[in-house]
Amino acid sequence: MNQFQQQLQQIQSQSLESKKNWYSQVAIAYDKSRPRYPSQVIDEIIKKAQLKPNSFILEIGCGPGIATTQLAERGFSIVSIEPSAESADLAKARCQNYSQVEILNTTFEEWKLQPETFDAVVATTSFHWLDRNLATSKSAAALKANGFLILLWNTPPQPSKEIYDSFLKEIYQTYAPNLIGYEELSRYQEHLDQFGEQLINSGDFENLSTGQFVKELSYSVDEYIMLLSTLSPYMRLEETQRNNLLTALKESLQHHVGDSLNTHYLSTFHLVQKR
């Protein structure tokens, strides 16, 4: 079992109450450090889902509203679901100028279904947090006839493999050997494509369409360490272990690359149509 599969298994095994509070302590750091969805990704899903300015969207797991505003500024009406109260508050503040956006602090599992209401259901790097069977069936039930379910993903930005192998791998070996392993973007894509297959295999959807974009993003070292603190594998570490790991990574990066770190990540989508 690779690291991605281990993470997925750990997420799926968490209780609903744990999922509600998982990102609460890092909500601000999440908002500041997580990458945004590229405009070309947003534009592509709008085109493929045939969304109009008056389309009605259900967003699952909006976090601090990163994708919410990108959709709202295009005129869509949106109901956004976010389990974390802290993240939901950030999303509400970010969307306060969009009267057509409603932020609900609840889980998708507990959200009261509005049958055949939405033109599209969008899950923003969140679908892996949901019960698999319920995720597909409830999404399909919420959609109008021929509506679309869209999964948006941003993988964690990471430095080059050369930097990882030269300066960082030894630190992981010392402080968190369970986190050793550099995930190539092609492997991330293979893992994420399993969710597209899951949607088709559910029998609720058809006409799978995908898109992948490799993006670059520059962080200060402090910003990159902040980013790592919002990733689930790091959040699961015991506090002292996590602090020691992040401190060692920061010192090594500052010594070897200075204050600026170039990273790359994969921004991708899976889009299916309700049968």
C-alpha positions in Angstrom: 0.0 0.0 0.0 1.5 3.3 -1.1 1.4 6.6 0.9 -1.6 8.0 -0.9 -3.6 4.8 -0.3 -2.6 4.9 3.4 -3.8 8.5 3.7 -7.1 7.7 2.0 -7.7 4.7 4.3 -7.0 6.9 7.4 -9.4 9.5 6.2 -12.1 7.0 5.4 -11.7 5.5 8.9 -12.3 8.7 10.8 -15.6 9.4 12.5 -18.0 12.0 11.2 -17.3 14.2 14.3 -13.6 13.9 13.7 -14.0 15.0 10.0 -16.0 18.0 11.2 -13.1 19.3 13.3 -10.1 18.1 11.4 -9.1 21.4 9.8 -10.4 23.7 12.5 -7.0 24.4 14.1 -5.3 25.1 10.7 -8.2 27.0 9.0 -6.3 30.3 8.6 -3.1 28.5 7.5 -5.1 26.5 5.0 -6.6 29.7 3.6 -3.2 31.4 3.3 -1.1 28.6 1.9 -3.3 26.2 -0.2 -3.1 26.9 -4.0 -6.0 28.4 -5.9 -7.7 26.6 -8.7 -6.3 27.9 -12.1 -8.7 30.0 -14.2 -8.2 27.6 -17.1 -9.6 24.7 -14.9 -12.6 26.7 -13.8 -13.3 27.8 -17.4 -13.0 24.3 -18.7 -15.5 22.8 -16.3 -17.9 25.6 -16.9 -17.7 24.9 -20.6 -18.0 21.1 -20.3 -20.9 21.3 -17.8 -22.7 23.9 -20.0 -23.2 26.2 -17.0 -24.9 29.5 -17.5 -24.7 32.6 -15.4 -27.9 31.6 -13.6 -26.9 28.0 -13.0 -27.4 26.6 -9.5 -24.3 24.9 -7.9 -23.9 22.7 -4.8 -20.4 22.9 -3.5 -19.1 20.1 -1.2 -16.3 21.0 1.2 -15.8 24.6 0.3 -13.1 25.1 3.0 -12.4 28.9 3.4 -14.1 29.5 0.1 -11.2 29.3 -2.3 -13.2 28.0 -5.2 -16.4 29.5 -4.1 -15.5 33.0 -5.0 -14.0 31.8 -8.3 -17.4 30.4 -9.2 -19.5 33.2 -7.6 -17.7 36.0 -9.5 -18.9 34.3 -12.7 -22.5 34.8 -11.5 -23.5 31.3 -10.3 -25.8 30.8 -7.4 -24.1 28.5 -4.9 -25.0 26.5 -1.8 -21.6 25.6 -0.2 -21.3 23.0 2.5 -18.4 23.1 4.9 -18.0 20.9 8.1 -15.5 23.0 9.9 -17.0 26.0 11.7 -13.8 27.9 11.5 -13.4 27.4 7.7 -17.1 28.2 7.2 -16.7 31.5 8.9 -13.7 32.3 6.6 -15.8 31.4 3.6 -18.7 33.6 4.8 -16.4 36.5 5.2 -14.8 36.0 1.8 -18.2 35.7 0.1 -20.0 38.5 1.9 -20.3 40.5 -1.3 -22.0 37.7 -3.2 -25.6 37.7 -2.2 -26.3 34.5 -4.3 -23.9 32.4 -2.1 -25.1 30.5 1.0 -22.5 28.9 3.3 -23.8 26.0 5.4 -21.7 24.8 8.3 -22.6 21.1 8.1 -21.4 17.8 6.6 -22.6 16.5 3.2 -23.8 13.4 5.1 -26.0 15.5 7.4 -27.1 18.1 4.8 -30.8 17.8 4.1 -31.1 16.7 0.5 -32.8 19.0 -2.0 -33.8 16.6 -4.7 -33.2 17.4 -8.4 -32.3 21.0 -7.6 -28.8 21.7 -8.8 -27.3 22.1 -12.3 -23.9 20.9 -11.0 -22.4 19.5 -7.8 -18.8 20.5 -7.3 -16.4 18.8 -4.8 -13.3 20.9 -4.2 -10.5 18.6 -3.1 -13.0 17.0 -0.8 -14.5 13.9 -2.4 -12.1 11.6 -0.6 -13.5 12.7 2.7 -17.0 11.3 1.9 -18.5 7.9 2.3 -18.1 6.5 -1.1 -21.5 5.1 -1.7 -23.4 8.0 -0.2 -21.2 10.5 -2.1 -22.3 9.3 -5.5 -25.9 8.5 -4.7 -26.7 11.7 -2.8 -24.9 13.8 -5.4 -26.9 12.2 -8.2 -30.1 12.7 -6.2 -29.4 16.4 -5.8 -28.8 17.0 -9.5 -31.4 17.9 -12.1 -31.8 15.6 -15.0 -28.5 15.5 -17.0 -26.7 17.6 -14.4 -23.0 17.2 -13.8 -20.9 16.1 -10.8 -17.5 17.8 -10.9 -14.5 16.8 -8.8 -11.8 19.4 -8.6 -8.3 18.5 -7.2 -5.2 20.4 -6.3 -2.4 18.1 -5.2 0.0 19.4 -2.5 2.7 21.7 -4.0 6.1 20.1 -3.7 9.7 21.0 -4.6 11.7 19.2 -7.2 12.8 15.6 -6.6 16.4 16.8 -6.7 15.8 19.1 -3.7 13.9 16.3 -1.9 16.6 13.7 -2.4 19.5 16.1 -1.7 18.2 17.9 1.4 14.9 16.7 2.7 14.8 12.9 2.5 17.3 12.4 5.3 15.3 14.7 7.6 12.1 12.6 7.0 14.1 9.5 7.7 15.2 11.0 11.0 12.0 12.6 12.2 9.1 10.9 10.4 10.1 7.8 8.5 6.5 7.0 7.8 6.3 10.1 5.6 9.2 9.2 3.3 8.4 8.9 -0.3 8.3 11.4 -3.2 5.1 11.2 -5.1 5.5 12.0 -8.8 2.7 13.9 -10.4 2.0 11.0 -12.8 1.3 8.8 -9.7 -1.0 11.4 -8.2 -2.9 11.4 -11.4 -3.2 7.6 -11.4 -4.6 7.8 -7.8 -7.1 10.5 -8.6 -8.3 8.8 -11.7 -9.6 6.0 -9.4 -12.3 8.5 -8.3 -13.4 9.0 -11.8 -13.7 5.2 -12.3 -15.7 5.1 -9.0 -18.2 7.6 -10.3 -18.8 5.6 -13.5 -18.9 2.2 -11.6 -21.6 3.6 -9.3 -24.1 3.4 -12.1 -25.4 6.9 -11.3 -23.2 8.7 -13.9 -21.8 8.5 -17.4 -19.7 10.4 -19.9 -16.5 10.8 -17.9 -14.3 13.7 -18.9 -11.0 14.7 -17.3 -8.4 17.5 -17.5 -4.9 17.9 -16.0 -2.8 21.0 -15.7 0.7 21.2 -14.1 1.2 24.5 -12.3 4.1 26.2 -10.7 4.0 28.2 -7.5 6.7 30.0 -5.5 6.6 30.0 -1.7 8.7 31.6 0.9 10.2 28.9 3.1 7.9 30.0 6.0 4.9 29.8 3.6 5.9 26.3 2.5 6.2 25.1 6.1 2.8 26.6 6.8 1.4 24.6 3.8 2.9 21.4 5.2 1.2 22.1 8.5 -2.2 21.9 6.8 -1.6 18.5 5.2 -3.3 15.5 6.9 -0.2 13.3 7.2 1.6 16.0 9.1 -1.4 16.8 11.2 -1.6 13.2 12.3 1.9 13.3 13.8 2.3 13.8 17.5 2.8 17.5 18.2 6.5 17.4 19.3 7.4 15.1 16.4 5.6 17.4 14.0 7.3 20.5 15.3 10.7 18.9 15.2 10.2 17.8 11.6 8.9 21.1 10.4 11.8 23.0 12.2 14.4 20.7 10.6 12.8 21.1 7.2 12.7 24.9 7.5 16.4 25.1 8.6 17.5 22.8 5.8 15.6 24.7 3.1 16.8 28.1 4.3 20.4 26.9 4.3 20.2 25.3 0.9 17.8 27.3 -1.2 17.4 30.6 0.6 14.0 32.1 1.4 12.3 31.3 -1.9 11.2 27.8 -2.9 9.8 26.9 -6.3 7.1 24.1 -6.2 4.8 22.4 -8.7 1.4 20.8 -8.3 -1.3 19.1 -10.4 -4.6 20.8 -10.8 -7.1 18.4 -12.3 -10.8 17.6 -12.7 -13.2 14.7 -13.2 -16.6 15.5 -14.7 -19.5 13.1 -15.1 -23.1 13.5 -16.2 -26.1 12.1 -14.3 -27.8 9.2 -16.1 
